[in-house]
Amino acid sequence: MDVDRIKLVNIPADALRKNEAGYLVTNATVNPRDEDVTVAAGHLESANVSAINEMVSSIALNRQFEAQIKMMKAAEDLATAGNRLIRGS
């Protein structure tokens, strides 16, 4: 019993573009089926993300977050010191 089938198409590289999510898409609403296209068993498809670049980006974001937390703590300490000066204690 077939539930559904995957339509294999051959889209020219110049017809593809990346959308906001990073997926390759085409502007064509219907892509014609190509009988010459096959699925090769035992082959691996490469990922569309680089683990190293994502890890470096994550570390950079973490460092920015830590710097902002330190700035907020420093601002809180300055406000506390200013309040003590105003109160005269």
VMD Tcl script that builds the backbone (N, CA, C; Angstrom):
set m [mol new atoms 267]
animate dup $m
set s [atomselect $m all]
$s set {name element resname resid chain x y z} {
  {N N MET 1 A 0.840 -1.171 0.000}
  {CA C MET 1 A 0.000 0.000 0.000}
  {C C MET 1 A 0.894 1.246 0.000}
  {N N ASP 2 A 0.756 2.088 -1.001}
  {CA C ASP 2 A 1.501 3.342 -1.081}
  {C C ASP 2 A 0.746 4.427 -0.325}
  {N N VAL 3 A 1.454 5.117 0.546}
  {CA C VAL 3 A 0.857 6.254 1.239}
  {C C VAL 3 A 1.062 7.501 0.397}
  {N N ASP 4 A 2.262 7.664 -0.077}
  {CA C ASP 4 A 2.578 8.800 -0.940}
  {C C ASP 4 A 3.918 8.524 -1.597}
  {N N ARG 5 A 4.288 9.355 -2.538}
  {CA C ARG 5 A 5.554 9.208 -3.239}
  {C C ARG 5 A 6.284 10.537 -3.228}
  {N N ILE 6 A 7.595 10.448 -3.322}
  {CA C ILE 6 A 8.418 11.651 -3.427}
  {C C ILE 6 A 8.616 11.951 -4.898}
  {N N LYS 7 A 8.299 13.182 -5.281}
  {CA C LYS 7 A 8.502 13.575 -6.677}
  {C C LYS 7 A 9.945 14.040 -6.839}
  {N N LEU 8 A 10.669 13.413 -7.758}
  {CA C LEU 8 A 12.053 13.776 -8.028}
  {C C LEU 8 A 12.089 14.745 -9.196}
  {N N VAL 9 A 12.714 15.893 -8.964}
  {CA C VAL 9 A 12.788 16.937 -9.985}
  {C C VAL 9 A 14.241 17.342 -10.174}
  {N N ASN 10 A 14.519 17.975 -11.301}
  {CA C ASN 10 A 15.849 18.489 -11.597}
  {C C ASN 10 A 15.715 19.990 -11.813}
  {N N ILE 11 A 16.100 20.760 -10.810}
  {CA C ILE 11 A 15.960 22.215 -10.869}
  {C C ILE 11 A 17.329 22.817 -11.161}
  {N N PRO 12 A 17.428 23.683 -12.157}
  {CA C PRO 12 A 18.714 24.327 -12.457}
  {C C PRO 12 A 19.201 25.150 -11.259}
  {N N ALA 13 A 20.496 25.172 -11.049}
  {CA C ALA 13 A 21.070 25.872 -9.893}
  {C C ALA 13 A 20.726 27.355 -9.891}
  {N N ASP 14 A 20.640 27.974 -11.068}
  {CA C ASP 14 A 20.345 29.410 -11.114}
  {C C ASP 14 A 18.889 29.717 -10.774}
  {N N ALA 15 A 18.028 28.701 -10.709}
  {CA C ALA 15 A 16.624 28.908 -10.348}
  {C C ALA 15 A 16.404 28.787 -8.842}
  {N N LEU 16 A 17.443 28.392 -8.107}
  {CA C LEU 16 A 17.324 28.227 -6.660}
  {C C LEU 16 A 17.810 29.467 -5.930}
  {N N ARG 17 A 17.187 29.741 -4.794}
  {CA C ARG 17 A 17.619 30.828 -3.911}
  {C C ARG 17 A 17.343 30.398 -2.480}
  {N N LYS 18 A 18.031 31.024 -1.527}
  {CA C LYS 18 A 17.802 30.713 -0.113}
  {C C LYS 18 A 16.746 31.656 0.442}
  {N N ASN 19 A 15.800 31.102 1.202}
  {CA C ASN 19 A 14.799 31.947 1.845}
  {C C ASN 19 A 15.303 32.395 3.213}
  {N N GLU 20 A 14.445 33.068 3.995}
  {CA C GLU 20 A 14.842 33.616 5.284}
  {C C GLU 20 A 15.279 32.531 6.262}
  {N N ALA 21 A 14.717 31.342 6.134}
  {CA C ALA 21 A 15.054 30.232 7.033}
  {C C ALA 21 A 16.314 29.494 6.584}
  {N N GLY 22 A 16.869 29.849 5.428}
  {CA C GLY 22 A 18.070 29.201 4.928}
  {C C GLY 22 A 17.816 28.009 4.027}
  {N N TYR 23 A 16.540 27.749 3.707}
  {CA C TYR 23 A 16.210 26.633 2.825}
  {C C TYR 23 A 16.331 27.050 1.366}
  {N N LEU 24 A 16.710 26.105 0.504}
  {CA C LEU 24 A 16.746 26.371 -0.931}
  {C C LEU 24 A 15.338 26.246 -1.478}
  {N N VAL 25 A 14.883 27.286 -2.158}
  {CA C VAL 25 A 13.542 27.293 -2.740}
  {C C VAL 25 A 13.626 27.785 -4.176}
  {N N THR 26 A 12.561 27.531 -4.913}
  {CA C THR 26 A 12.460 28.010 -6.287}
  {C C THR 26 A 11.196 28.840 -6.411}
  {N N ASN 27 A 11.173 29.739 -7.368}
  {CA C ASN 27 A 9.997 30.578 -7.569}
  {C C ASN 27 A 8.891 29.854 -8.321}
  {N N ALA 28 A 9.229 28.754 -8.971}
  {CA C ALA 28 A 8.233 28.015 -9.750}
  {C C ALA 28 A 7.209 27.385 -8.812}
  {N N THR 29 A 5.944 27.478 -9.183}
  {CA C THR 29 A 4.901 26.871 -8.356}
  {C C THR 29 A 4.836 25.368 -8.576}
  {N N VAL 30 A 5.114 24.915 -9.794}
  {CA C VAL 30 A 5.109 23.485 -10.101}
  {C C VAL 30 A 6.408 23.151 -10.818}
  {N N ASN 31 A 7.137 22.203 -10.280}
  {CA C ASN 31 A 8.368 21.751 -10.918}
  {C C ASN 31 A 8.084 20.425 -11.605}
  {N N PRO 32 A 8.438 20.301 -12.877}
  {CA C PRO 32 A 8.127 19.061 -13.603}
  {C C PRO 32 A 8.945 17.882 -13.088}
  {N N ARG 33 A 8.351 16.728 -13.131}
  {CA C ARG 33 A 9.006 15.491 -12.718}
  {C C ARG 33 A 10.084 15.127 -13.736}
  {N N ASP 34 A 11.217 14.613 -13.241}
  {CA C ASP 34 A 12.315 14.224 -14.121}
  {C C ASP 34 A 12.610 12.746 -13.900}
  {N N GLU 35 A 12.425 11.945 -14.935}
  {CA C GLU 35 A 12.630 10.495 -14.841}
  {C C GLU 35 A 14.106 10.122 -14.707}
  {N N ASP 36 A 15.016 11.036 -15.090}
  {CA C ASP 36 A 16.449 10.744 -15.029}
  {C C ASP 36 A 17.037 10.916 -13.627}
  {N N VAL 37 A 16.308 11.567 -12.736}
  {CA C VAL 37 A 16.793 11.798 -11.373}
  {C C VAL 37 A 16.537 10.549 -10.541}
  {N N THR 38 A 17.560 10.131 -9.772}
  {CA C THR 38 A 17.421 8.940 -8.928}
  {C C THR 38 A 17.896 9.242 -7.512}
  {N N VAL 39 A 17.512 8.381 -6.597}
  {CA C VAL 39 A 17.984 8.457 -5.220}
  {C C VAL 39 A 19.043 7.383 -5.054}
  {N N ALA 40 A 20.221 7.773 -4.579}
  {CA C ALA 40 A 21.327 6.826 -4.425}
  {C C ALA 40 A 21.319 6.267 -3.003}
  {N N ALA 41 A 21.160 4.978 -2.881}
  {CA C ALA 41 A 21.150 4.333 -1.567}
  {C C ALA 41 A 22.556 4.306 -0.980}
  {N N GLY 42 A 22.647 4.506 0.320}
  {CA C GLY 42 A 23.932 4.432 0.999}
  {C C GLY 42 A 24.743 5.713 0.957}
  {N N HIS 43 A 24.224 6.763 0.364}
  {CA C HIS 43 A 24.939 8.032 0.304}
  {C C HIS 43 A 24.408 8.959 1.388}
  {N N LEU 44 A 25.287 9.782 1.926}
  {CA C LEU 44 A 24.902 10.726 2.964}
  {C C LEU 44 A 24.762 12.120 2.382}
  {N N GLU 45 A 23.744 12.816 2.826}
  {CA C GLU 45 A 23.558 14.204 2.422}
  {C C GLU 45 A 24.224 15.083 3.465}
  {N N SER 46 A 24.927 16.097 3.024}
  {CA C SER 46 A 25.593 16.976 3.983}
  {C C SER 46 A 24.595 17.971 4.566}
  {N N ALA 47 A 24.876 18.426 5.763}
  {CA C ALA 47 A 23.999 19.377 6.435}
  {C C ALA 47 A 24.160 20.758 5.817}
  {N N ASN 48 A 23.132 21.592 5.983}
  {CA C ASN 48 A 23.194 22.949 5.444}
  {C C ASN 48 A 23.666 23.950 6.502}
  {N N VAL 49 A 24.200 23.444 7.624}
  {CA C VAL 49 A 24.765 24.309 8.658}
  {C C VAL 49 A 26.163 23.814 9.010}
  {N N SER 50 A 26.967 24.722 9.469}
  {CA C SER 50 A 28.319 24.375 9.905}
  {C C SER 50 A 28.329 24.342 11.434}
  {N N ALA 51 A 28.598 23.192 12.000}
  {CA C ALA 51 A 28.594 23.052 13.456}
  {C C ALA 51 A 29.623 23.973 14.103}
  {N N ILE 52 A 30.776 24.121 13.472}
  {CA C ILE 52 A 31.832 24.971 14.043}
  {C C ILE 52 A 31.400 26.431 14.043}
  {N N ASN 53 A 30.844 26.907 12.926}
  {CA C ASN 53 A 30.388 28.299 12.866}
  {C C ASN 53 A 29.279 28.560 13.877}
  {N N GLU 54 A 28.367 27.622 14.036}
  {CA C GLU 54 A 27.280 27.788 14.995}
  {C C GLU 54 A 27.811 27.796 16.426}
  {N N MET 55 A 28.812 26.975 16.716}
  {CA C MET 55 A 29.400 26.945 18.057}
  {C C MET 55 A 30.120 28.256 18.349}
  {N N VAL 56 A 30.874 28.766 17.384}
  {CA C VAL 56 A 31.575 30.045 17.563}
  {C C VAL 56 A 30.565 31.166 17.772}
  {N N SER 57 A 29.492 31.152 17.014}
  {CA C SER 57 A 28.444 32.158 17.159}
  {C C SER 57 A 27.791 32.072 18.536}
  {N N SER 58 A 27.554 30.863 18.996}
  {CA C SER 58 A 26.953 30.662 20.319}
  {C C SER 58 A 27.873 31.168 21.425}
  {N N ILE 59 A 29.163 30.909 21.307}
  {CA C ILE 59 A 30.127 31.384 22.306}
  {C C ILE 59 A 30.177 32.910 22.306}
  {N N ALA 60 A 30.165 33.522 21.125}
  {CA C ALA 60 A 30.193 34.985 21.029}
  {C C ALA 60 A 28.947 35.592 21.673}
  {N N LEU 61 A 27.784 34.993 21.423}
  {CA C LEU 61 A 26.553 35.492 22.041}
  {C C LEU 61 A 26.599 35.344 23.554}
  {N N ASN 62 A 27.148 34.244 24.035}
  {CA C ASN 62 A 27.271 34.030 25.476}
  {C C ASN 62 A 28.180 35.081 26.106}
  {N N ARG 63 A 29.273 35.417 25.432}
  {CA C ARG 63 A 30.192 36.443 25.953}
  {C C ARG 63 A 29.521 37.813 25.976}
  {N N GLN 64 A 28.744 38.128 24.943}
  {CA C GLN 64 A 28.013 39.400 24.928}
  {C C GLN 64 A 27.020 39.459 26.083}
  {N N PHE 65 A 26.320 38.353 26.318}
  {CA C PHE 65 A 25.354 38.291 27.408}
  {C C PHE 65 A 26.045 38.521 28.749}
  {N N GLU 66 A 27.182 37.853 28.971}
  {CA C GLU 66 A 27.918 38.015 30.224}
  {C C GLU 66 A 28.387 39.457 30.405}
  {N N ALA 67 A 28.840 40.103 29.327}
  {CA C ALA 67 A 29.285 41.495 29.406}
  {C C ALA 67 A 28.118 42.410 29.770}
  {N N GLN 68 A 26.949 42.149 29.206}
  {CA C GLN 68 A 25.781 42.971 29.527}
  {C C GLN 68 A 25.348 42.775 30.978}
  {N N ILE 69 A 25.440 41.554 31.486}
  {CA C ILE 69 A 25.107 41.296 32.888}
  {C C ILE 69 A 26.073 42.051 33.802}
  {N N LYS 70 A 27.370 42.062 33.455}
  {CA C LYS 70 A 28.357 42.797 34.256}
  {C C LYS 70 A 28.062 44.294 34.241}
  {N N MET 71 A 27.649 44.822 33.071}
  {CA C MET 71 A 27.312 46.243 32.981}
  {C C MET 71 A 26.092 46.565 33.839}
  {N N MET 72 A 25.107 45.686 33.839}
  {CA C MET 72 A 23.916 45.905 34.660}
  {C C MET 72 A 24.275 45.879 36.146}
  {N N LYS 73 A 25.165 44.988 36.548}
  {CA C LYS 73 A 25.616 44.908 37.942}
  {C C LYS 73 A 26.370 46.178 38.319}
  {N N ALA 74 A 27.236 46.660 37.418}
  {CA C ALA 74 A 27.985 47.890 37.684}
  {C C ALA 74 A 27.036 49.076 37.815}
  {N N ALA 75 A 26.008 49.150 36.960}
  {CA C ALA 75 A 25.030 50.236 37.042}
  {C C ALA 75 A 24.264 50.163 38.361}
  {N N GLU 76 A 23.930 48.961 38.795}
  {CA C GLU 76 A 23.230 48.792 40.073}
  {C C GLU 76 A 24.124 49.232 41.235}
  {N N ASP 77 A 25.411 48.872 41.179}
  {CA C ASP 77 A 26.349 49.282 42.231}
  {C C ASP 77 A 26.503 50.799 42.266}
  {N N LEU 78 A 26.570 51.442 41.100}
  {CA C LEU 78 A 26.665 52.908 41.041}
  {C C LEU 78 A 25.410 53.563 41.601}
  {N N ALA 79 A 24.253 53.016 41.289}
  {CA C ALA 79 A 22.999 53.566 41.804}
  {C C ALA 79 A 22.941 53.431 43.322}
  {N N THR 80 A 23.389 52.301 43.839}
  {CA C THR 80 A 23.408 52.094 45.290}
  {C C THR 80 A 24.367 53.078 45.957}
  {N N ALA 81 A 25.543 53.264 45.373}
  {CA C ALA 81 A 26.516 54.217 45.924}
  {C C ALA 81 A 25.972 55.641 45.863}
  {N N GLY 82 A 25.302 55.999 44.788}
  {CA C GLY 82 A 24.709 57.329 44.665}
  {C C GLY 82 A 23.624 57.552 45.699}
  {N N ASN 83 A 22.819 56.543 45.941}
  {CA C ASN 83 A 21.773 56.657 46.961}
  {C C ASN 83 A 22.378 56.843 48.350}
  {N N ARG 84 A 23.495 56.146 48.635}
  {CA C ARG 84 A 24.165 56.304 49.929}
  {C C ARG 84 A 24.711 57.724 50.090}
  {N N LEU 85 A 25.254 58.294 48.997}
  {CA C LEU 85 A 25.780 59.666 49.063}
  {C C LEU 85 A 24.668 60.665 49.337}
  {N N ILE 86 A 23.525 60.455 48.682}
  {CA C ILE 86 A 22.405 61.383 48.861}
  {C C ILE 86 A 21.880 61.302 50.293}
  {N N ARG 87 A 21.797 60.108 50.843}
  {CA C ARG 87 A 21.302 59.922 52.208}
  {C C ARG 87 A 22.332 60.375 53.241}
  {N N GLY 88 A 23.576 60.448 52.837}
  {CA C GLY 88 A 24.626 60.898 53.748}
  {C C GLY 88 A 25.112 59.827 54.699}
  {N N SER 89 A 24.947 58.586 54.326}
  {CA C SER 89 A 25.413 57.538 55.236}
  {C C SER 89 A 26.625 56.842 54.710}
}
mol reanalyze $m
mol bondsrecalc $m
mol representation Tube
mol addrep $m
